[in-house]
Amino acid sequence: MAYDYSSDNKRLELPNPFRVENTFLFACAIITLGGGVIGLLWARGAIQANSTRLGIAPLLVGVALLAAGFSFAVIAARRLRFFFGRGRPRSLAPEVAIGATGNSARADFYKTTLRQGGLEYPEPQGALNGVLYHAVPRLITAPVVVQELAQRHFFNALSFLVTLASFLLAWCIFGTQATRPLISIVYFVFGAAVLLRPLVSGNQARLGTGSLIALVVAAIVGPVAADLLGAALPSVRYSVTGQALFLLVCALVAVVLILCALHAQLDASPQTERACEQRTLSMNGPPASLITELDRTLQDQWVEKIPNRRYTRIEPVTEGAAGSGRFAGELLEETQPMPMSGTAAVTLGSALREPRHSWLVMLDLYGTLLTVIGVTCALVYVRSFDPSRVLVEGWGSTATVGYAAVCLAIAAFCFQSAGAIWGRFNFESALVWVELLGTWQSSRIGTGNQFNSRLQTENDVVRVEAMTLRVWRARVESVVFGKDGQRQVTAMYATSQEAVRLANELEAFADRQSVFVAPRAAEDQHRIAALQATEALLGGNTAPPVRAETLAAAPEAPRVTATPTPAARFCTACGARAAVDAKFCSACGTALPRP
């Protein structure tokens, strides 16, 4: 099961990748727990029969099997419910918080990847890795996790192979009847402590150049030295040849199966295409408004309405005392990674049909078989345990316990190695990177006739000429091993149409920017209409046409009371017209009568 993001899209319901392996783990848990209970029942019966010595071995083996059984059950129970929350898979780079600006070295790495149109992989180091990559050329383009596991297990396979060859050489060719038991003990301890123990803990076998030289010397000179020092060496009454050979062969088979499973994870050479759209823009306004418009545009394209993951946000700055300057801004975002189309729940039948999963099934099946053999050997030892044989034969009577321990250790190694590969998920998303580069200038622009117009505006404008706009876009495929593992891009595909569409939208937005300021609100229109109506009544002029809906919504103009015009006056001497308030005639100077 998976967390579904509150969406109806079934692609977000990721299937549990560990379903098949959990089946084998629960089977092993039942087998080992059953063996542990049987051992404890036999110990209980021996203790009740007053034979404490006979009950010691069943008790210890029963406890050990119970511990192994609970370990298998706990691993399976932890992965029984598989939740993939909103924050998973992990982001490709550190995210920039909402409302903040920032960048990171990892974000620069992916911007370089988009710019160069190529994927980078670590170069293999060392002689053994050179042999490995020469034998498997496609490994160089595999996910880094697969490469690391392949390098580690290739080294492990060579370690067990060299140790097995050295053991057979020393035991069969140079060994004698007296030295072979000691040779078997040495190689058994070496294989268990130096080779098998690191493998079970998830590390690489500790076998360097010095160890390889020691193995060669031990195979050729060791038996002779043991024969010469026979008197000084302790007497060995038993042999662990079978256990040593069993350990080396079974471990080598397990590592070979892991290498086959890793080889099945290799894909064909990935695509490394990306789209780049470059434009030259000029706009009236700060370039930061383009970043704001880009935010709105990208939000409209959110996948399943899930916010994009923002890795870089640098806004172009156009502030300061200077009236001009350079600016640079960029934005890098990734859409929500979605499971690849066709991702379905893996069943045992489908896993056997797919090469990528069939070797993993074989590895789990091999671990289950070893678990059955180990529990059987442990119960056989408990059933035939006799303290008197221990006193006579020494540790040679515990041979079956050695087989059981080897089987259970290698089985744990098989399930651990397979689990690291079962948790593979492939995702697809889109990387969008927008760059803004250019220069800006500030100026002041006023509108309206300064002498006749009653409406004048003035504003400061940032002007951008020949700005470079680059839009990089690619659909990327990524892989992650485990829901909390590091995600890696494995392929890129160009999305030219989407890049062109985004560049066109930003260019159209830049063209719509204006340098003039004008009243646009509805309240401004109401007040302008009222002023026009009042001016028409006061001046006796015809008001300019105003929209009907604006006039209808305008407030009622104030009423004005008209004053009666006084009668005209004339001079009584010369008959010239005089002003209404004049006291003398302007033509002849005769005093005028009062009005």
Stockholm file with secondary structure:
# STOCKHOLM 1.0

chainA/1-595         MAYDYSSDNKRLELPNPFRVENTFLFACAIITLGGGVIGLLWARGAIQANSTRLGIAPLLVGVALLAAGFSFAVIAARRLRFFFGRGRPRSLAPEVAIGATGNSARADFYKTTLRQGGLEYPEPQGALNGVLYHAVPRLITAPVVVQELAQRHFFNALSFLVTLASFLLAWCIFGTQATRPLISIVYFVFGAAVLLRPLVSGNQARLGTGSLIALVVAAIVGPVAADLLGAALPSVRYSVTGQALFLLVCALVAVVLILCALHAQLDASPQTERACEQRTLSMNGPPASLITELDRTLQDQWVEKIPNRRYTRIEPVTEGAAGSGRFAGELLEETQPMPMSGTAAVTLGSALREPRHSWLVMLDLYGTLLTVIGVTCALVYVRSFDPSRVLVEGWGSTATVGYAAVCLAIAAFCFQSAGAIWGRFNFESALVWVELLGTWQSSRIGTGNQFNSRLQTENDVVRVEAMTLRVWRARVESVVFGKDGQRQVTAMYATSQEAVRLANELEAFADRQSVFVAPRAAEDQHRIAALQATEALLGGNTAPPVRAETLAAAPEAPRVTATPTPAARFCTACGARAAVDAKFCSACGTALPRP
#=GR chainA/1-595 SS CCCCTTCSCGGGSCCCTTHHHHHHHHHHHHHHHHHHHHHHHHHHHHHHTTCHHHHHHHHHHHHHHHHHHHHHHHHHHHTTSCCCCTTCSCCSSCCCCTTCCBCCHHHHHHHHHHHHTCCCCCCCCSHHHHHHHHHCGGGGGSCHHHHHHHHHHHHHHHHHHHHHHHHHIIIIISCCTTTHHHHHHHHHHHIIIIIIHHHHTTSCCCCCHHHHHHHHHHHHTHHHHHHHTTTTSCCCCCCCHHHHHHHHHHHHHHHHHHHHHHHTTCCSCCCBCCEEEEEEEEEESCTHHHHHHHHHHHHHTCGGGCCCEEEEEECCCCCSSSSEEEEEEEEEEECCCEECTTCCCCCHHHHHHSHHHHHHHHHHHHHHHHHHHHHHHHHHHHHTCCHHHHHHHGGGGGHHHHHHHHHHHHHHHHHHHHHHHHTEEEEEEEEEEEEEEEEEEEEEEEESCTTTCSCCEEEEEEEEEEEEEEEEEEEEEEEEESTTSCCEEEEEEECHHHHHHHHHHHHHHHHTCCSCCCCCSHHHHHHHHHHHHHHHHHHCCCCCCCCHHHHHHSCCCCCCCCCCCCCCEECTTTCCEECTTCSBCTTTCCBCCCC
#=GC SS_cons         CCCCTTCSCGGGSCCCTTHHHHHHHHHHHHHHHHHHHHHHHHHHHHHHTTCHHHHHHHHHHHHHHHHHHHHHHHHHHHTTSCCCCTTCSCCSSCCCCTTCCBCCHHHHHHHHHHHHTCCCCCCCCSHHHHHHHHHCGGGGGSCHHHHHHHHHHHHHHHHHHHHHHHHHIIIIISCCTTTHHHHHHHHHHHIIIIIIHHHHTTSCCCCCHHHHHHHHHHHHTHHHHHHHTTTTSCCCCCCCHHHHHHHHHHHHHHHHHHHHHHHTTCCSCCCBCCEEEEEEEEEESCTHHHHHHHHHHHHHTCGGGCCCEEEEEECCCCCSSSSEEEEEEEEEEECCCEECTTCCCCCHHHHHHSHHHHHHHHHHHHHHHHHHHHHHHHHHHHHTCCHHHHHHHGGGGGHHHHHHHHHHHHHHHHHHHHHHHHTEEEEEEEEEEEEEEEEEEEEEEEESCTTTCSCCEEEEEEEEEEEEEEEEEEEEEEEEESTTSCCEEEEEEECHHHHHHHHHHHHHHHHTCCSCCCCCSHHHHHHHHHHHHHHHHHHCCCCCCCCHHHHHHSCCCCCCCCCCCCCCEECTTTCCEECTTCSBCTTTCCBCCCC
//
